[in-house]
């Protein structure tokens, strides 16, 4: 697919500034040698920082207006509800539309939403329903923006650099959490939440400029899907018939619904459990970002997305959430945010890469829309429930419940994948230590004979 004219649409030679399917992974940052991806990456650095600033300011504004963790959960639910309702249709549109013009539209729409919320807040007229409307509007844009961005990465870098680029995208997004929450905390305590919304709206100038500066001839050619009947059902059948796609999607669905409700939990811990205020809330998000960046960079070094890494990271993520729920002090709780960030991001990157690399390019928009719908769209179902549990039984019970569900889902999906792959669980001793692993069934049968 190309967004340029006929002269612009000829495939580019494989140089350091253009994607190559056979180019080796020479370093952790090898995909940044591609000019189009560099522009995309730098624009997202700025925009993602603004996005995290708005997330912190939005959660804190709702909490200050209502005093309710359930209201924070409801706001989060509204932002992700459109993905749950319309996510699959967004994927169908993305497979039909040119990716770059689509992203120009969605990024501009999200910037305008941030500026509108800034105006209401700075003028002193903001009410909680304004925040609800803004969150829902961002969610509507995300329905198309998320699968378009996910699919566009493959067009910028080609299949040879996809694993690296997906990992660096996640590192980019999570690195913004190192700056965004800290700046948001300073702005909230210093001049108010409205300035965080304003800076977020202005931050979308960077990705829009990056998209406009890209060279169309250096994008990998992907044939767009023509309009036709039954394309939504076709995408669902495509995923359902491939265990290597459906089970990772099921796993991230459970983890996204019950294990990633951090806006609800961290605001409640900072405000109600440890009484640390906005600064303490920002620090928790920042420490989790440190772990997330580390997890993303480790993923960038790996050559393949292994499902056993996905399952192991998901189990560790759930167990660590349960341990954090029981932490007796703020600093112990805060330090546990780092490994939680590492394993949570490893789950996200590994599942995302495995699904993208296992999908035909013509189906990628629909498959990634399903992936994002399940991962992000499950939040409208989980966030109000988790918020209610947090309000009714306390943040510790809500956090522990989310971790337990994540760990149980990981174990269940791991066993299902092992069964599909003809493996079975083997428990024994190796060099004086207990060893638990999966081995081919044939090997166990040979030993029995």
Rosetta blueprint (number, residue, H / E / L):
1 X L
2 X L
3 X L
4 X L
5 X L
6 X L
7 X H
8 X H
9 X H
10 X L
11 X L
12 X L
13 X L
14 X L
15 X L
16 X L
17 X L
18 X L
19 X L
20 X L
21 X L
22 X L
23 X L
24 X L
25 X L
26 X L
27 X L
28 X L
29 X L
30 X H
31 X H
32 X H
33 X H
34 X L
35 X H
36 X H
37 X H
38 X H
39 X H
40 X H
41 X H
42 X H
43 X H
44 X H
45 X H
46 X H
47 X H
48 X H
49 X H
50 X H
51 X H
52 X H
53 X H
54 X H
55 X H
56 X H
57 X H
58 X H
59 X H
60 X H
61 X H
62 X H
63 X H
64 X H
65 X H
66 X H
67 X L
68 X L
69 X H
70 X H
71 X H
72 X H
73 X H
74 X H
75 X H
76 X H
77 X H
78 X H
79 X H
80 X H
81 X H
82 X H
83 X H
84 X H
85 X H
86 X H
87 X H
88 X H
89 X H
90 X H
91 X H
92 X H
93 X H
94 X H
95 X H
96 X H
97 X L
98 X L
99 X H
100 X H
101 X H
102 X H
103 X H
104 X H
105 X H
106 X H
107 X H
108 X H
109 X H
110 X H
111 X H
112 X H
113 X H
114 X H
115 X H
116 X H
117 X H
118 X H
119 X H
120 X H
121 X H
122 X H
123 X L
124 X L
125 X L
126 X L
127 X L
128 X H
129 X H
130 X H
131 X H
132 X H
133 X H
134 X H
135 X H
136 X H
137 X H
138 X H
139 X H
140 X H
141 X H
142 X H
143 X H
144 X H
145 X H
146 X H
147 X H
148 X H
149 X H
150 X H
151 X H
152 X H
153 X H
154 X H
155 X H
156 X H
157 X H
158 X L
159 X H
160 X H
161 X H
162 X H
163 X H
164 X H
165 X H
166 X H
167 X H
168 X H
169 X H
170 X H
171 X H
172 X H
173 X H
174 X H
175 X H
176 X H
177 X H
178 X H
179 X H
180 X H
181 X H
182 X H
183 X H
184 X H
185 X H
186 X H
187 X H
188 X H
189 X H
190 X H
191 X L
192 X L
193 X H
194 X H
195 X H
196 X H
197 X H
198 X H
199 X H
200 X H
201 X H
202 X H
203 X H
204 X H
205 X H
206 X H
207 X H
208 X H
209 X H
210 X H
211 X H
212 X H
213 X H
214 X L
215 X L
216 X H
217 X H
218 X H
219 X L
220 X L
221 X L
222 X L
223 X L
224 X L
225 X L
226 X L
227 X L
228 X L
229 X L
230 X L
231 X H
232 X H
233 X H
234 X H
235 X H
236 X H
237 X H
238 X H
239 X H
240 X H
241 X L
242 X L
243 X H
244 X H
245 X H
246 X H
247 X H
248 X H
249 X H
250 X H
251 X H
252 X H
253 X H
254 X H
255 X H
256 X H
257 X H
258 X H
259 X H
260 X L
261 X L
262 X H
263 X H
264 X H
265 X H
266 X H
267 X H
268 X H
269 X H
270 X H
271 X H
272 X H
273 X H
274 X L
275 X L
276 X L
277 X H
278 X H
279 X H
280 X H
281 X H
282 X H
283 X H
284 X H
285 X H
286 X H
287 X H
288 X H
289 X H
290 X H
291 X H
292 X H
293 X H
294 X H
295 X H
296 X H
297 X H
298 X H
299 X H
300 X H
301 X H
302 X L
303 X L
304 X L
305 X L
306 X L
307 X H
308 X H
309 X H
310 X H
311 X H
312 X H
313 X H
314 X H
315 X H
316 X H
317 X H
318 X H
319 X H
320 X H
321 X H
322 X H
323 X H
324 X H
325 X H
326 X L
327 X L
328 X L
329 X L
330 X H
331 X H
332 X H
333 X H
334 X H
335 X H
336 X H
337 X H
338 X H
339 X H
340 X H
341 X H
342 X H
343 X H
344 X H
345 X H
346 X H
347 X H
348 X H
349 X H
350 X H
351 X H
352 X H
353 X H
354 X H
355 X H
356 X H
357 X H
358 X L
359 X L
360 X L
361 X H
362 X H
363 X H
364 X H
365 X H
366 X H
367 X H
368 X H
369 X H
370 X H
371 X H
372 X H
373 X H
374 X H
375 X H
376 X H
377 X H
378 X L
379 X H
380 X H
381 X H
382 X H
383 X H
384 X H
385 X H
386 X H
387 X H
388 X H
389 X H
390 X H
391 X H
392 X H
393 X H
394 X L
395 X H
396 X H
397 X H
398 X H
399 X H
400 X H
401 X H
402 X H
403 X H
404 X H
405 X H
406 X H
407 X H
408 X H
409 X H
410 X H
411 X H
412 X H
413 X H
414 X H
415 X H
416 X H
417 X H
418 X H
419 X H
420 X H
421 X L
422 X L
423 X E
424 X E
425 X E
426 X E
427 X E
428 X E
429 X E
430 X E
431 X L
432 X L
433 X E
434 X E
435 X E
436 X E
437 X E
438 X E
439 X E
440 X E
441 X H
442 X H
443 X H
444 X H
445 X H
446 X H
447 X H
448 X H
449 X L
